[in-house]
Amino acid sequence: MRIARYTTGEDPTYGLVDGAGEKIARISGDPLYQPISLTGETSMVEEVRLLAPVIPRSKVIGIGRNYAEHAREMGGETPAEPLMFLIPNTAVVGPGDPVVMPPQSTNVHYEGELAVVIGRMCKDVAPEDVARVVFGYTCANDVTARDLQRSDGQWARAKGFDTFCPLGPWIETELDTSSVRLRTRRDEEVVQDGTTGDMIHDVAHLVSYASQAFTLLPGDVILTGTPEGVGPVEAGQRVEVQIEGIGTLSNPFVRHDD
């Protein structure tokens, strides 16, 4: 099932997207917190404005260096355990929204990633029980001010600017994450082409590990790391993150003073 959050010019609402990604059937209720039902109203996806499929009410948890080749390209060691960091929920934007590149940075990078959306409050979840607390999956771009990441020594500012966490286009609730293909394009050029099968720590381990540190709440998002091929983006360029079985997240990049 694909669940989108969208607007037709009025208050945001939710809908079910068909397998072709062309039609959306409006539903009542909040899929994370309330029962849902079809309203009978349908629209074409191209006629509505898709929004971030979830706005985390608590937190976004990032995972660093979870692909060996990416760790090597960054000149770092592969961590023995997941390397976690937090991103403020104010960084989240939706498909088509501009990523605003701040004046503090001259080296902003894309990072295409699979994102996990938590569906139930949980703590200390065993890996074999992770499936029962996951609501679904979406595409993410873990945008990073690479120069600030290096100079600050920690990653809160470099990854936490407003608009630095695009999510979308919708949430896919049924996905085998053992080996799905992830491609990132910058202005139609394929710059990342990997598979989740190359993750050092798989989804079950990441969710379990994060839950041992934090109580996970419905709507929390875990970014699972990026394959090799990260690189800079210039103002005026567009980055697309395409994940097999989900869809494509596309965002333009603009300068703060444009």
C-alpha positions as CSV (number, residue, x, y, z in Angstrom):
1,M,0.0,0.0,0.0
2,R,1.2,3.5,-0.9
3,I,0.2,6.3,1.3
4,A,0.7,9.9,0.2
5,R,0.1,13.2,2.0
6,Y,-1.1,15.9,-0.4
7,T,-3.1,19.0,-0.9
8,T,-5.4,20.3,-3.6
9,G,-5.1,23.9,-2.3
10,E,-6.9,23.2,1.0
11,D,-5.7,21.5,4.2
12,P,-3.4,18.6,3.8
13,T,-5.0,15.2,3.6
14,Y,-4.0,11.6,2.9
15,G,-4.6,9.3,0.0
16,L,-3.8,5.8,-1.4
17,V,-1.8,5.8,-4.5
18,D,-2.3,3.2,-7.2
19,G,0.5,0.9,-8.4
20,A,1.2,3.0,-11.4
21,G,1.7,6.1,-9.3
22,E,-1.0,8.0,-11.3
23,K,-4.1,8.1,-9.3
24,I,-4.7,9.0,-5.6
25,A,-7.8,8.0,-3.6
26,R,-8.5,10.3,-0.7
27,I,-8.9,8.7,2.7
28,S,-10.2,10.0,6.0
29,G,-8.3,9.7,9.2
30,D,-4.5,9.7,10.0
31,P,-2.8,6.5,8.9
32,L,-0.3,6.7,11.8
33,Y,-2.8,7.4,14.5
34,Q,-6.4,6.7,13.4
35,P,-8.4,4.2,11.4
36,I,-8.7,5.2,7.7
37,S,-11.4,4.7,5.2
38,L,-11.9,5.7,1.5
39,T,-14.0,8.8,0.9
40,G,-14.8,8.0,-2.7
41,E,-12.9,11.1,-4.0
42,T,-10.1,10.5,-6.4
43,S,-7.5,12.7,-8.2
44,M,-4.7,12.3,-10.6
45,V,-1.3,12.6,-8.8
46,E,-0.2,15.1,-11.4
47,E,-3.1,17.4,-10.4
48,V,-2.3,17.6,-6.7
49,R,0.7,18.8,-4.7
50,L,2.5,16.0,-2.9
51,L,3.8,16.9,0.5
52,A,6.3,15.2,2.8
53,P,4.5,11.9,3.5
54,V,5.3,12.3,7.2
55,I,6.4,15.2,9.4
56,P,8.1,13.6,12.3
57,R,6.6,14.8,15.6
58,S,9.7,13.7,17.5
59,K,12.9,13.1,15.5
60,V,14.8,12.0,12.4
61,I,17.6,9.7,13.1
62,G,20.4,9.6,10.6
63,I,22.9,6.7,10.1
64,G,26.4,7.6,8.9
65,R,28.8,5.4,6.9
66,N,26.5,2.4,6.5
67,Y,27.9,1.5,3.1
68,A,31.5,0.4,3.0
69,E,32.3,2.1,-0.3
70,H,30.8,5.4,0.9
71,A,32.9,5.2,4.1
72,R,36.0,4.7,2.0
73,E,35.2,7.6,-0.3
74,M,34.8,9.9,2.7
75,G,38.2,8.8,4.0
76,G,36.9,7.2,7.2
77,E,36.7,3.8,8.8
78,T,33.7,1.6,8.7
79,P,32.1,1.8,12.1
80,A,31.6,-1.4,14.1
81,E,28.2,-0.2,15.2
82,P,25.7,2.2,13.6
83,L,26.9,5.8,13.7
84,M,23.8,7.7,14.7
85,F,23.0,11.4,14.6
86,L,19.8,13.5,15.0
87,I,18.2,15.8,12.4
88,P,15.6,18.3,13.5
89,N,12.1,17.8,12.1
90,T,12.2,21.4,10.7
91,A,14.6,20.1,8.1
92,V,11.9,18.0,6.5
93,V,10.4,19.0,3.2
94,G,8.4,17.2,0.5
95,P,8.8,16.2,-3.2
96,G,9.3,19.2,-5.4
97,D,10.1,21.6,-2.6
98,P,13.3,23.6,-3.0
99,V,16.3,22.7,-0.9
100,V,17.7,26.1,0.2
101,M,21.5,26.1,0.3
102,P,22.6,28.4,3.1
103,P,25.2,31.2,2.9
104,Q,27.3,29.5,5.5
105,S,28.2,26.7,3.2
106,T,29.9,26.5,-0.2
107,N,29.9,22.7,-0.5
108,V,26.5,21.2,-0.3
109,H,26.2,17.5,-1.2
110,Y,23.3,15.1,-2.0
111,E,22.9,11.7,-0.3
112,G,20.2,9.4,-1.6
113,E,18.9,7.1,1.1
114,L,16.1,4.6,2.1
115,A,14.1,6.0,5.0
116,V,12.2,3.9,7.5
117,V,9.0,5.4,9.0
118,I,8.1,4.1,12.5
119,G,4.5,3.2,13.1
120,R,4.3,2.3,16.8
121,M,5.9,3.6,20.1
122,C,8.6,1.2,21.0
123,K,11.8,0.7,23.1
124,D,14.4,-2.0,23.1
125,V,13.0,-3.8,20.1
126,A,14.6,-7.1,19.1
127,P,15.7,-7.3,15.5
128,E,13.2,-10.2,14.8
129,D,10.4,-7.9,16.1
130,V,11.2,-4.8,14.0
131,A,8.6,-5.6,11.3
132,R,5.8,-5.0,13.8
133,V,6.9,-1.5,14.6
134,V,7.7,-0.3,11.1
135,F,4.9,1.6,9.3
136,G,6.7,1.8,5.9
137,Y,9.4,3.2,3.8
138,T,10.1,6.3,1.6
139,C,12.9,8.0,-0.3
140,A,15.2,10.5,1.4
141,N,17.9,12.9,0.5
142,D,20.2,13.5,3.5
143,V,21.5,16.8,2.3
144,T,24.8,17.7,3.9
145,A,26.9,20.9,4.1
146,R,30.1,19.0,3.7
147,D,32.5,21.9,4.6
148,L,30.6,22.5,7.8
149,Q,30.5,18.8,8.6
150,R,34.3,18.8,8.5
151,S,34.8,22.1,10.3
152,D,32.2,21.6,13.1
153,G,33.4,18.2,14.1
154,Q,29.8,17.1,14.7
155,W,27.0,17.0,12.2
156,A,24.0,18.8,13.7
157,R,24.4,22.0,11.7
158,A,25.7,20.4,8.6
159,K,22.7,18.1,8.2
160,G,20.1,20.1,10.1
161,F,19.5,23.2,8.0
162,D,15.9,23.9,7.1
163,T,14.9,22.0,3.9
164,F,17.9,19.6,4.2
165,C,15.8,16.5,4.6
166,P,13.5,15.9,1.6
167,L,11.2,12.9,2.0
168,G,8.7,11.3,-0.5
169,P,7.0,10.9,-2.7
170,W,4.9,8.6,-0.5
171,I,5.2,5.8,2.0
172,E,5.3,2.2,0.8
173,T,4.1,-0.1,3.6
174,E,5.1,-3.3,1.9
175,L,8.8,-3.6,0.9
176,D,11.4,-6.2,1.1
177,T,14.4,-4.1,2.0
178,S,17.0,-6.9,1.7
179,S,18.2,-5.8,-1.7
180,V,16.4,-2.9,-3.4
181,R,18.1,-0.7,-5.9
182,L,18.8,3.0,-5.1
183,R,19.7,5.5,-7.8
184,T,20.4,9.2,-7.4
185,R,20.4,11.5,-10.4
186,R,21.8,15.0,-10.6
187,D,20.3,16.8,-13.6
188,E,19.6,13.4,-15.2
189,E,23.1,12.1,-14.6
190,V,23.2,9.0,-12.5
191,V,25.6,9.7,-9.7
192,Q,24.7,7.0,-7.2
193,D,23.7,3.4,-8.1
194,G,23.6,1.0,-5.3
195,T,21.5,-1.6,-3.5
196,T,20.4,-1.9,0.1
197,G,22.0,-5.3,0.1
198,D,25.3,-3.5,0.5
199,M,24.3,-2.0,3.8
200,I,26.7,-2.9,6.6
201,H,23.8,-2.9,9.1
202,D,20.4,-3.9,7.7
203,V,17.1,-2.2,8.5
204,A,16.2,-4.6,11.4
205,H,19.5,-4.0,13.1
206,L,19.3,-0.2,12.6
207,V,15.8,0.1,14.1
208,S,16.7,-2.3,17.0
209,Y,19.9,-0.4,17.7
210,A,18.2,3.0,17.6
211,S,15.4,1.8,19.9
212,Q,18.0,0.8,22.5
213,A,19.0,4.5,22.8
214,F,15.7,6.3,22.1
215,T,12.1,5.6,22.6
216,L,10.8,5.6,19.0
217,L,7.5,7.2,18.4
218,P,5.0,7.0,15.5
219,G,6.2,9.1,12.6
220,D,9.9,9.0,13.6
221,V,12.1,8.5,10.6
222,I,15.4,6.6,10.4
223,L,17.7,7.3,7.4
224,T,19.6,4.2,6.6
225,G,22.8,5.6,5.1
226,T,23.9,6.4,1.5
227,P,25.8,4.4,-1.1
228,E,29.0,5.7,-2.7
229,G,28.9,8.5,-5.2
230,V,28.0,11.5,-3.1
231,G,28.9,14.8,-4.5
232,P,28.3,18.6,-4.7
233,V,25.1,20.3,-6.0
234,E,25.0,23.8,-7.5
235,A,22.1,26.2,-7.3
236,G,19.7,25.5,-10.2
237,Q,20.3,21.8,-10.3
238,R,17.8,19.1,-9.5
239,V,18.4,15.9,-7.6
240,E,16.3,12.8,-7.9
241,V,16.4,9.8,-5.5
242,Q,14.8,6.7,-7.0
243,I,14.2,3.6,-5.0
244,E,12.9,0.3,-6.5
245,G,9.5,-0.5,-5.2
246,I,8.8,3.0,-3.9
247,G,9.2,5.8,-6.5
248,T,11.2,8.9,-7.1
249,L,11.8,11.9,-4.9
250,S,12.8,15.0,-6.9
251,N,13.9,18.4,-5.5
252,P,15.5,21.6,-7.0
253,F,18.4,23.3,-5.2
254,V,18.4,27.0,-4.8
255,R,20.7,29.5,-3.0
256,H,19.5,31.3,0.1
257,D,19.6,34.7,-1.6
258,D,18.2,33.6,-5.0
